[in-house]
Amino acid sequence: MTPLDPFVVEVIRHGLSAAAEEMSLVMTRSARSPLLREAGDLSSAITDAEGGLVGQGKDIPIHLGAMAYTVRELLKVRPAAGLREGDAIIYNLGALGGNHLNDVKIARPVFVQGRLVAFALSLAHWPDVGGTWPGSYLADAFDTFQEAIRIPPLTIATAQGIERGVLDLILANVRDPVSCEGDLMAQLAATQAAERRIRDLCAAHGTDVFIAAMARLHDLSEAEMRAAIAELPDGTYEGEDFLDDGGPDGAPARIHVRITISGDEATFDLSGSADRVANFCNTTPFIARSAVAYAARIMSGRDMQQNAGALRPLTIITRPGSILEPGWKAAVAAGNHETSMRVVDAVIRAMEGVIPDRLTAGGPATSGLLAFAEPLADGGWRMLYEVHGGGEGARHDRDGCPATRVHLANTSNTPAEMIEANYAIRVERQAIRRGSGGAGRHRGGEGVIRAYRVLAPTLWLTTCVERTVMPPYGLQGGEPGAPYRITLTREGASEVLPGKANLLLRAGDLVTLEGCGGGGFGVPATGL
């Protein structure tokens, strides 16, 4: 084979990224759930035939990092030799390079002239996948079987069409089968769109060139990551951050990292983190790796492509029995977007004295989740999964932004008009939480306030919010921001709700969420 033209490699790289982004556009325009159409709680990726991530949309970093392992783990139990053109595999097990059970994956093998060349991978957060509590988040769950239906790798579609028996089995175990079926069909359409684009790239450049270009992209990202690590001073750096609770007697649960830089390689040892917790804040080692991969990009200071090659210089260690490797029967619903953020914050704290100009002070590194479930007269359910931001932490050269999401999250809130048109809820207030940002040479951003009035006779509420006890930290002498606060007002009396809880609401209740402020950066000026 002749040497690869570097321009062709770049054309293929952008073609893969465009195909992944088209997948996400198909999802947002076709999905039934507002969580996907409006908030965008979905991600799209393309891997090579071995499962190495090579193309991704502008989606959610915690999803995309885990998707670097999803197809590779799938192939261990569904070997490529058994896959056929037209197949689509559905699954949500954390053991297969996954995260929490709400994140349902569709993997479509892409064949060109009978040769497996790639996979199109769609991940979507389904608003309910069964389990004990509507929405599939049970704060005090002690194992995963309380959380949701567990879907092993099953063929959901073939070249002949939908496997109706598999679909019926899944829909019989969710509370809103109409929405879930609509979301599933959107995922299938998204992977078909990527399949067409991949075949177009092979037709334009040749299948051998396409496959060789993907391998070259892995090598280029590896070289760039190695160069970035080599610029950091050799040494060992330690940092820690804490979940609000989950430790012994309800104390904060520790996330600890020891980073060792040696030449052009880095080791992230997370084994000093807390033991498995007795709630839904455990997470899979794949999510821990995803968080580290994201943090490594922050450390690099480069806008490099994140693919399988960029992971090669990184060694990531978790401890069996810990909150980051709790075993495949542990409850993990919240760990996906809460515990993962604590890993990123621990890395930032470790590197504060080394690369402060690349880091951001603590911010709303949480889903800020309020999940409402309304029981309907016909026995069905209507689900609203609503995420919230807060104030971004300050940086060395500017204040933090107000009312935003940071780090591993990349979802939006649902417009008030959409909520009021589809749910028995009225959004009574939306405002900036003035004065919530931490002081510093540069001040942390301010949080957001949103208040929900219950209009239905009954609503089932889940809160899943971090930073209600441990406030967002400041850097380089900056002060912390104000913590999150959730308040329930009923018949004129108000009470502060736990950050992680399940409870029943009734008509007239008002739930108000006040998003945290960001931490400040630098010692505040005095005498001015």
C-alpha positions as CSV (number, residue, x, y, z in Angstrom):
1,M,0.0,0.0,0.0
2,T,1.3,3.5,-0.9
3,P,2.0,5.9,2.0
4,L,-1.1,7.7,3.3
5,D,-1.7,11.2,2.0
6,P,-2.0,13.3,5.2
7,F,-4.7,15.4,3.5
8,V,-6.8,12.4,2.9
9,V,-6.4,11.4,6.6
10,E,-7.7,14.8,7.6
11,V,-10.6,14.5,5.2
12,I,-11.5,11.1,6.7
13,R,-11.1,12.5,10.2
14,H,-13.5,15.3,9.6
15,G,-15.8,12.9,7.7
16,L,-16.0,10.7,10.8
17,S,-16.7,13.6,13.1
18,A,-19.4,14.9,10.7
19,A,-21.0,11.5,10.6
20,A,-21.1,11.3,14.4
21,E,-22.6,14.8,14.6
22,E,-25.2,13.9,12.0
23,M,-26.2,11.0,14.3
24,S,-26.9,13.4,17.1
25,L,-28.9,15.7,14.9
26,V,-31.0,12.7,13.8
27,M,-31.6,11.9,17.4
28,T,-32.6,15.4,18.5
29,R,-35.0,15.7,15.5
30,S,-36.5,12.3,15.8
31,A,-36.5,11.3,19.5
32,R,-39.8,11.4,21.5
33,S,-38.5,12.3,25.0
34,P,-37.9,16.0,25.8
35,L,-34.8,14.8,27.6
36,L,-33.3,13.9,24.2
37,R,-35.0,16.5,22.0
38,E,-34.5,19.5,24.2
39,A,-31.8,18.7,26.8
40,G,-29.7,16.6,24.5
41,D,-28.8,13.8,27.0
42,L,-27.3,11.6,24.2
43,S,-24.0,11.0,22.5
44,S,-22.9,9.5,19.2
45,A,-19.6,7.8,18.3
46,I,-17.9,5.8,15.6
47,T,-15.3,3.2,16.3
48,D,-13.0,1.1,14.1
49,A,-13.8,-2.7,13.7
50,E,-12.0,-3.5,16.9
51,G,-14.0,-0.9,18.9
52,G,-11.3,1.8,19.1
53,L,-13.1,5.2,19.3
54,V,-12.2,7.2,16.3
55,G,-15.1,9.7,15.7
56,Q,-17.4,11.5,18.1
57,G,-20.1,14.2,18.1
58,K,-20.1,17.4,20.2
59,D,-21.9,15.6,22.9
60,I,-21.4,14.6,26.6
61,P,-17.8,13.9,27.6
62,I,-18.6,11.3,30.2
63,H,-20.5,9.3,27.6
64,L,-17.9,9.6,25.0
65,G,-15.1,8.6,27.3
66,A,-16.9,5.4,28.3
67,M,-17.8,4.7,24.6
68,A,-14.1,4.2,24.0
69,Y,-14.6,0.9,25.8
70,T,-18.2,0.0,24.9
71,V,-17.7,-1.8,21.6
72,R,-14.5,-3.4,22.8
73,E,-16.3,-5.0,25.7
74,L,-19.3,-5.9,23.6
75,L,-17.0,-7.9,21.2
76,K,-15.8,-10.0,24.1
77,V,-19.3,-11.5,24.4
78,R,-20.6,-11.0,20.9
79,P,-17.6,-11.8,18.6
80,A,-17.5,-10.0,15.3
81,A,-17.7,-13.4,13.5
82,G,-21.3,-13.7,14.6
83,L,-22.4,-10.2,13.4
84,R,-24.2,-9.6,10.1
85,E,-24.9,-6.7,7.9
86,G,-28.1,-5.0,9.1
87,D,-27.7,-6.1,12.7
88,A,-28.2,-3.6,15.5
89,I,-27.4,-4.6,19.1
90,I,-29.0,-3.1,22.2
91,Y,-27.6,-3.2,25.7
92,N,-27.1,-1.2,28.9
93,L,-25.0,-3.3,31.2
94,G,-22.2,-1.4,33.0
95,A,-19.9,-4.4,32.7
96,L,-19.8,-3.9,28.9
97,G,-18.0,-0.6,28.9
98,G,-21.0,1.2,30.3
99,N,-22.3,3.4,33.0
100,H,-25.8,3.6,34.5
101,L,-28.7,1.6,33.2
102,N,-30.6,4.5,31.9
103,D,-28.0,5.0,29.2
104,V,-29.1,2.5,26.5
105,K,-26.7,1.8,23.7
106,I,-27.3,0.8,20.1
107,A,-24.2,-0.6,18.3
108,R,-24.5,-1.2,14.6
109,P,-21.7,-3.0,12.8
110,V,-20.9,-1.4,9.4
111,F,-20.0,-3.7,6.5
112,V,-18.5,-2.7,3.2
113,Q,-18.6,-5.4,0.6
114,G,-19.0,-8.0,3.3
115,R,-16.1,-6.7,5.3
116,L,-16.6,-5.3,8.9
117,V,-15.0,-1.8,8.9
118,A,-16.5,0.1,11.8
119,F,-19.3,0.5,14.3
120,A,-21.8,3.2,14.7
121,L,-22.7,3.7,18.3
122,S,-25.7,5.6,19.7
123,L,-26.2,6.3,23.5
124,A,-29.4,7.8,24.8
125,H,-30.6,8.3,28.3
126,W,-34.1,6.8,28.5
127,P,-36.3,8.6,31.0
128,D,-37.3,5.4,32.6
129,V,-36.0,1.8,32.4
130,G,-38.1,0.2,35.1
131,G,-36.9,-0.6,38.6
132,T,-38.3,0.4,42.0
133,W,-38.8,4.1,41.5
134,P,-40.2,6.0,38.5
135,G,-37.3,7.4,36.5
136,S,-35.0,4.5,37.7
137,Y,-33.2,6.5,40.3
138,L,-33.5,5.1,43.8
139,A,-31.3,7.0,46.2
140,D,-31.0,4.2,48.8
141,A,-30.6,1.4,46.4
142,F,-28.2,-1.3,47.7
143,D,-27.9,-3.1,44.4
144,T,-28.5,-2.6,40.7
145,F,-31.5,-4.9,40.5
146,Q,-33.5,-2.3,42.4
147,E,-32.6,0.3,39.8
148,A,-33.8,-0.8,36.4
149,I,-34.1,-3.6,33.8
150,R,-30.7,-5.0,32.8
151,I,-30.4,-5.5,29.1
152,P,-27.7,-7.9,27.9
153,P,-26.5,-7.6,24.3
154,L,-29.6,-8.5,22.2
155,T,-30.2,-8.2,18.5
156,I,-32.9,-5.6,18.3
157,A,-32.9,-5.4,14.5
158,T,-31.6,-7.3,11.5
159,A,-31.6,-6.7,7.8
160,Q,-35.2,-8.0,7.8
161,G,-36.4,-5.4,10.4
162,I,-37.2,-5.0,14.1
163,E,-36.9,-8.1,16.3
164,R,-40.4,-7.6,17.8
165,G,-40.0,-10.2,20.6
166,V,-37.0,-8.4,22.0
167,L,-38.6,-5.0,21.7
168,D,-41.8,-6.2,23.5
169,L,-39.7,-7.7,26.3
170,I,-38.0,-4.4,26.9
171,L,-41.2,-2.3,26.6
172,A,-43.0,-4.5,29.1
173,N,-40.5,-3.5,31.7
174,V,-40.5,0.3,31.4
175,R,-43.1,2.8,32.6
176,D,-43.4,4.9,29.4
177,P,-43.1,2.4,26.6
178,V,-44.4,4.9,24.0
179,S,-41.5,7.3,24.6
180,C,-39.0,4.5,24.9
181,E,-40.0,3.0,21.6
182,G,-39.8,6.4,19.9
183,D,-36.4,7.0,21.4
184,L,-35.2,3.6,20.3
185,M,-36.4,4.1,16.7
186,A,-34.5,7.4,16.7
187,Q,-31.3,5.6,17.8
188,L,-31.7,3.0,15.0
189,A,-32.2,5.8,12.5
190,A,-29.1,7.6,13.8
191,T,-26.9,4.6,13.4
192,Q,-28.2,4.0,9.9
193,A,-27.3,7.6,9.0
194,A,-23.7,7.0,10.1
195,E,-23.6,3.7,8.2
196,R,-24.4,5.5,5.0
197,R,-21.6,8.2,5.7
198,I,-19.0,5.5,6.4
199,R,-19.8,3.7,3.2
200,D,-19.6,7.0,1.3
201,L,-16.1,7.5,2.8
202,C,-15.0,4.0,1.7
203,A,-16.4,4.6,-1.7
204,A,-14.6,7.9,-2.1
205,H,-11.2,6.8,-0.8
206,G,-11.1,3.0,-0.9
207,T,-11.8,0.7,2.0
208,D,-8.1,-0.1,2.7
209,V,-7.3,3.6,2.8
210,F,-10.3,4.3,5.2
211,I,-9.1,1.6,7.6
212,A,-5.5,2.7,7.4
213,A,-6.5,6.3,8.1
214,M,-8.4,5.3,11.3
215,A,-5.2,3.5,12.5
216,R,-3.2,6.6,11.6
217,L,-5.6,8.9,13.6
218,H,-5.0,6.7,16.7
219,D,-1.3,7.1,16.3
220,L,-1.5,10.8,15.8
221,S,-3.5,11.3,19.0
222,E,-1.1,9.1,20.9
223,A,1.8,11.2,19.8
224,E,0.1,14.4,20.7
225,M,-0.9,13.1,24.2
226,R,2.7,11.9,24.8
227,A,4.1,15.3,23.8
228,A,1.7,17.0,26.1
229,I,2.6,14.8,29.1
230,A,6.3,15.2,28.4
231,E,5.9,19.0,28.9
232,L,4.7,18.4,32.5
233,P,7.4,18.1,35.2
234,D,8.1,14.6,36.3
235,G,6.8,13.9,39.8
236,T,4.0,12.6,41.9
237,Y,1.0,14.8,42.7
238,E,-2.0,14.0,45.0
239,G,-5.5,15.5,45.2
240,E,-8.8,14.6,46.7
241,D,-12.4,15.7,46.6
242,F,-15.5,14.5,48.4
243,L,-19.1,13.5,47.6
244,D,-21.6,15.0,50.0
245,D,-22.4,11.7,51.6
246,G,-22.1,8.0,51.3
247,G,-19.1,7.5,53.6
248,P,-19.4,5.8,57.1
249,D,-22.3,7.1,59.1
250,G,-23.3,9.4,56.2
251,A,-20.0,11.3,56.1
252,P,-18.6,12.6,52.8
253,A,-17.1,9.9,50.6
254,R,-13.5,10.5,49.5
255,I,-12.2,10.4,45.9
256,H,-8.5,10.4,45.9
257,V,-6.0,10.4,43.0
258,R,-2.2,10.0,42.9
259,I,-0.8,11.2,39.6
260,T,2.7,10.1,38.6
261,I,4.3,11.8,35.6
262,S,7.2,10.0,34.1
263,G,8.5,11.1,30.8
264,D,5.7,10.9,28.2
265,E,3.4,8.6,30.3
266,A,1.1,9.3,33.2
267,T,-0.4,7.0,35.9
268,F,-3.6,7.9,37.7
269,D,-4.0,5.8,40.8
270,L,-7.5,6.1,42.2
271,S,-7.2,3.2,44.6
272,G,-7.2,5.5,47.7
273,S,-10.9,6.4,47.1
274,A,-13.7,5.3,49.4
275,D,-15.1,1.8,49.6
276,R,-18.3,0.9,47.8
277,V,-21.1,3.1,49.2
278,A,-24.6,2.0,50.2
279,N,-26.4,4.2,47.8
280,F,-26.6,5.0,44.0
281,C,-23.2,6.9,43.9
282,N,-21.0,4.0,42.9
283,T,-19.8,3.9,39.4
284,T,-18.0,1.6,36.9
285,P,-14.3,1.6,36.2
286,F,-15.1,2.7,32.7
287,I,-16.6,5.9,34.0
288,A,-13.6,6.5,36.2
289,R,-11.4,6.0,33.1
290,S,-13.6,8.4,31.1
291,A,-13.2,11.1,33.8
292,V,-9.5,10.7,33.8
293,A,-9.3,10.8,30.0
294,Y,-11.2,14.2,30.1
295,A,-9.0,15.5,33.0
296,A,-5.8,14.5,31.0
297,R,-7.0,16.7,28.2
298,I,-7.3,19.6,30.6
299,M,-3.8,18.9,31.8
300,S,-2.5,18.9,28.3
301,G,-3.7,22.4,27.5
302,R,-4.4,21.2,23.9
303,D,-7.5,20.8,21.8
304,M,-6.6,17.3,20.7
305,Q,-8.9,14.7,19.2
306,Q,-10.0,12.3,21.8
307,N,-9.8,8.8,20.4
308,A,-8.4,5.4,21.4
309,G,-4.8,6.5,20.7
310,A,-4.9,9.3,23.2
311,L,-5.5,6.7,26.0
312,R,-2.4,4.7,25.3
313,P,0.0,6.8,27.4
314,L,-2.4,6.7,30.4
315,T,-2.4,4.1,33.1
316,I,-5.6,4.2,35.2
317,I,-5.8,2.2,38.4
318,T,-9.0,1.5,40.4
319,R,-9.4,-0.8,43.4
320,P,-11.9,-3.7,43.4
321,G,-14.5,-3.1,46.1
322,S,-14.1,0.7,46.0
323,I,-16.7,3.3,44.9
324,L,-15.0,3.3,41.5
325,E,-14.9,-0.5,41.0
326,P,-17.8,-1.7,43.2
327,G,-18.7,-4.9,41.3
328,W,-21.3,-5.3,38.7
329,K,-24.2,-5.7,41.2
330,A,-23.7,-2.3,42.8
331,A,-26.2,0.6,42.4
332,V,-24.6,3.1,40.0
333,A,-27.4,5.4,38.8
334,A,-25.9,8.6,40.2
335,G,-22.2,7.7,39.9
336,N,-22.4,8.3,36.1
337,H,-22.7,12.0,36.5
338,E,-21.9,12.7,40.2
339,T,-18.9,10.5,41.2
340,S,-17.3,11.0,37.8
341,M,-17.2,14.7,38.4
342,R,-15.4,14.2,41.8
343,V,-12.6,12.3,39.9
344,V,-12.1,15.4,37.7
345,D,-12.1,17.7,40.7
346,A,-9.5,15.5,42.5
347,V,-7.2,15.7,39.4
348,I,-7.6,19.5,39.3
349,R,-6.7,19.7,43.0
350,A,-3.7,17.5,42.4
351,M,-2.4,19.8,39.6
352,E,-3.2,23.1,41.2
353,G,0.4,23.9,42.1
354,V,1.7,22.8,38.7
355,I,-0.5,24.2,35.9
356,P,-2.9,26.7,37.6
357,D,-3.3,28.7,34.4
358,R,-5.0,25.7,32.8
359,L,-7.5,25.0,35.6
360,T,-10.9,26.3,36.6
361,A,-12.0,26.6,40.2
362,G,-14.9,24.4,41.5
363,G,-18.3,24.8,39.8
364,P,-21.6,23.0,39.3
365,A,-19.9,19.7,38.7
366,T,-23.2,17.8,39.2
367,S,-26.3,16.9,37.2
368,G,-28.3,19.1,39.5
369,L,-31.1,16.7,38.8
370,L,-34.8,17.0,39.7
371,A,-36.7,14.1,38.1
372,F,-40.5,14.4,38.2
373,A,-42.8,11.4,37.4
374,E,-46.6,11.9,36.9
375,P,-48.9,8.9,37.2
376,L,-51.7,9.1,34.6
377,A,-55.3,8.0,34.8
378,D,-54.7,5.3,32.2
379,G,-52.0,3.6,34.3
380,G,-49.1,5.2,32.3
381,W,-46.5,7.7,33.4
382,R,-45.1,11.0,32.1
383,M,-41.5,11.6,33.0
384,L,-39.5,14.9,33.3
385,Y,-35.8,14.6,33.8
386,E,-34.6,18.1,34.5
387,V,-30.9,19.1,34.9
388,H,-29.6,22.4,36.3
389,G,-26.4,24.3,36.2
390,G,-24.7,26.8,38.5
391,G,-21.8,29.3,38.5
392,E,-18.7,28.3,36.7
393,G,-15.5,28.5,38.7
394,A,-13.2,31.4,38.0
395,R,-9.9,31.1,36.1
396,H,-6.6,32.9,36.4
397,D,-7.6,35.5,33.9
398,R,-11.4,36.0,34.2
399,D,-14.5,35.6,36.4
400,G,-16.6,32.5,36.1
401,C,-19.7,32.4,33.8
402,P,-23.1,32.4,35.5
403,A,-25.8,29.7,35.1
404,T,-24.0,27.1,33.1
405,R,-22.8,23.4,33.1
406,V,-19.1,22.5,33.3
407,H,-16.7,19.6,32.7
408,L,-18.3,16.2,31.9
409,A,-21.8,17.5,31.4
410,N,-23.0,19.1,28.2
411,T,-26.8,19.0,28.5
412,S,-29.3,21.9,28.6
413,N,-32.3,22.5,30.8
414,T,-35.8,22.1,29.3
415,P,-37.5,25.4,28.2
416,A,-40.2,26.4,30.6
417,E,-42.7,26.6,27.8
418,M,-42.0,22.9,26.9
419,I,-42.4,21.9,30.5
420,E,-45.7,23.7,30.9
421,A,-47.1,22.4,27.6
422,N,-46.3,18.7,28.4
423,Y,-46.4,18.3,32.2
424,A,-48.7,19.2,35.1
425,I,-46.0,21.6,36.3
426,R,-45.7,25.4,36.2
427,V,-42.3,27.1,36.2
428,E,-42.9,30.0,38.6
429,R,-39.5,31.5,38.7
430,Q,-36.2,31.5,36.8
431,A,-33.5,33.8,37.9
432,I,-29.8,34.3,38.6
433,R,-28.8,33.5,42.2
434,R,-27.1,36.8,43.0
435,G,-24.1,36.8,45.4
436,S,-23.5,33.0,45.1
437,G,-20.1,33.2,43.5
438,G,-17.0,32.8,45.6
439,A,-14.7,35.8,46.1
440,G,-11.2,36.0,44.7
441,R,-9.0,38.0,42.4
442,H,-11.4,36.7,39.9
443,R,-14.9,35.9,41.2
444,G,-16.8,32.6,40.7
445,G,-19.9,32.7,38.5
446,E,-23.4,33.0,40.0
447,G,-25.9,30.1,40.2
448,V,-29.4,29.8,38.8
449,I,-32.8,29.6,40.6
450,R,-35.7,27.6,39.2
451,A,-39.0,27.0,41.0
452,Y,-41.6,24.3,40.0
453,R,-45.2,24.4,41.1
454,V,-47.0,21.0,41.2
455,L,-50.4,21.1,39.4
456,A,-51.0,17.3,39.3
457,P,-52.7,15.5,42.3
458,T,-49.4,13.6,42.8
459,L,-45.9,13.8,41.5
460,W,-43.0,11.4,42.3
461,L,-39.8,13.4,42.8
462,T,-36.1,12.3,42.7
463,T,-33.4,14.7,43.8
464,C,-29.8,13.9,42.7
465,V,-27.6,16.9,43.4
466,E,-24.1,17.1,44.7
467,R,-22.5,20.3,46.1
468,T,-25.2,20.7,48.7
469,V,-22.8,20.0,51.6
470,M,-19.3,20.3,50.0
471,P,-19.3,23.7,48.2
472,P,-17.4,24.4,45.0
473,Y,-13.8,25.0,46.0
474,G,-11.7,28.1,45.2
475,L,-8.2,27.8,43.7
476,Q,-5.0,29.7,44.6
477,G,-6.6,31.3,47.6
478,G,-10.0,31.9,46.1
479,E,-13.1,31.4,48.3
480,P,-15.7,28.7,47.7
481,G,-19.0,29.3,46.1
482,A,-22.4,28.9,47.8
483,P,-23.6,25.3,47.8
484,Y,-26.7,24.0,46.1
485,R,-30.0,24.2,48.0
486,I,-33.4,22.5,47.3
487,T,-36.4,23.7,49.2
488,L,-39.9,22.3,49.4
489,T,-42.7,24.7,50.3
490,R,-46.0,23.1,51.3
491,E,-49.0,25.0,52.8
492,G,-46.8,28.0,53.7
493,A,-44.0,25.9,55.5
494,S,-40.6,25.4,53.9
495,E,-38.0,22.6,54.4
496,V,-34.7,22.0,52.8
497,L,-34.6,18.7,51.0
498,P,-31.6,16.3,50.9
499,G,-29.5,16.4,47.8
500,K,-30.3,12.7,47.1
501,A,-33.8,11.6,47.9
502,N,-37.1,10.1,46.7
503,L,-40.4,11.6,47.8
504,L,-44.0,12.2,46.9
505,L,-45.3,15.7,46.0
506,R,-48.9,16.8,46.0
507,A,-50.8,19.6,44.3
508,G,-49.7,23.0,45.3
509,D,-46.2,22.1,46.4
510,L,-43.4,24.4,45.3
511,V,-39.9,22.9,44.7
512,T,-37.2,25.5,44.4
513,L,-33.7,24.7,43.3
514,E,-30.9,27.2,43.9
515,G,-27.8,26.3,41.9
516,C,-24.3,26.7,43.4
517,G,-22.0,29.5,42.8
518,G,-18.5,28.9,41.4
519,G,-15.3,29.1,43.4
520,G,-13.1,32.2,43.2
521,F,-9.5,32.2,41.8
522,G,-6.7,34.0,43.6
523,V,-6.7,35.8,46.9
524,P,-9.4,38.4,47.1
525,A,-8.2,42.0,47.0
526,T,-8.4,43.9,50.3
527,G,-8.7,47.6,51.2
528,L,-10.3,48.5,47.9
